[in-house]
Amino acid sequence: MKVAIILVNYNGAKDTIECLISLSACSYKGVAIIVVDNCSTDDSIPQLLSVQKQLGFVLLKSSENKGFSAGNNIGIRYALNSNADYVLLLNNDTLVESNFLEKLINGFEGNPKCGVTIGKIYYENKRDTIWYAGGSLNLRTARTEHWSYGEKDKMSKAHPQKVTFATGCCLCLSRTLIETIGLLDERYFLYEEDAEYCFRILQAGYEIIYIPDAIIYHKVSSSTGVTSAKTQFYTMRNKYLMIQQHFKGINKIYAYSYSTVQMLYRCLKGELKFCYYFAALKAFVHHETGHASADKII
C-alpha cells in the first residue's frame, strides 16, 4: 500500500526538518513525503531545499497562506493524483517512533468501516505525559475531548478502540474516505477543522480507530502558542461555525448555549480573554470565515 505523509510548513523549517529526520527512520515501505510550504515569510524555503535531496521529499509551494486546511488540501490533492492508498496528515512539530506508520496502516485491516486511524500522542518535552489517547466529539454540545489529557502514562496494555474524535495532529485517512466526504473545510483557517472533519466522517458511517501502540511526540502549538490571540480567536469563532454548519433543531440551540457558557466561564477563570471572545463572536455574526487580519482579532 502506498502512503503519502503530508507536512504543512509555515515559518517552521527547523521543526519540519526535525520531523523529516524522524520520519526517515520509518520502518514502513512505500512512503512518499510531501511538504507543503504555506507561503512562509522567513527563510523556510532555502532551509528545506538544502535538505531535500538528503531527506527525500516533495516540496510544494503555496502562493498564499490560506490556513492549515488549505495547506493540507494541496498535499492531499497531490497525493491522490499520485495514486496514494492512504494519506497521513502529520503536524510538522512532531516526532515519531519508527514503527508508528506500520501500526496505523495495520489498523485498517479487516475493518471496511475504518476511515481513519490515529495513534497515542505524548508531549515531546514530557514523554511520559499524554496529550491524546483517544478522544470524543459530543454530538449534543460540540465539545471535543482528549482522553487522559495531561496524565502520566501508566503504560498498561491497551487495544485499538473506536473513538469519535481524532486530532488533526495525526490523521491517517483512507483514500476511499477522502473520495467519499471530500477535503478539509478551508473556511476554518486554523482550529476546529479536525472536529468538523470528524463530524463528517461519523455522519458518512465511517469509524475512527485509536491505535495506542502507534506513538507520536508533539511539541504542542509551537507555531501559534497555546494561549495566543490567534489560538483563542479561531478556536472560538470556528466552534460557532461548526455548530451552525452541522447541528440542527434543539441540538443547535443546546450546542450554542453550552459552548457560549463554557467560553465565558473560561474567560472568567482567566484561561481565555473576553476581547478575543467578543472578536470571535463578532466575526461569526458577520459571517466572516477563513483568515482574519490582526485588527479583526484584536
PyMOL commands that set and color helices and strands:
alter all, ss='L'
color gray80, all
select helices_A, chain A and resi 13-23+44-55+68-81+100-106+175-181+186-188+193-203+229-246+249-269+274-285+294-297
alter helices_A, ss='H'
color red, helices_A
select strands_A, chain A and resi 3-9+31-37+58-61+86-90+94-96+114-123+126-132+135-137+144-146+161-163+170-174+207-218
alter strands_A, ss='S'
color yellow, strands_A
deselect
rebuild
show_as cartoon
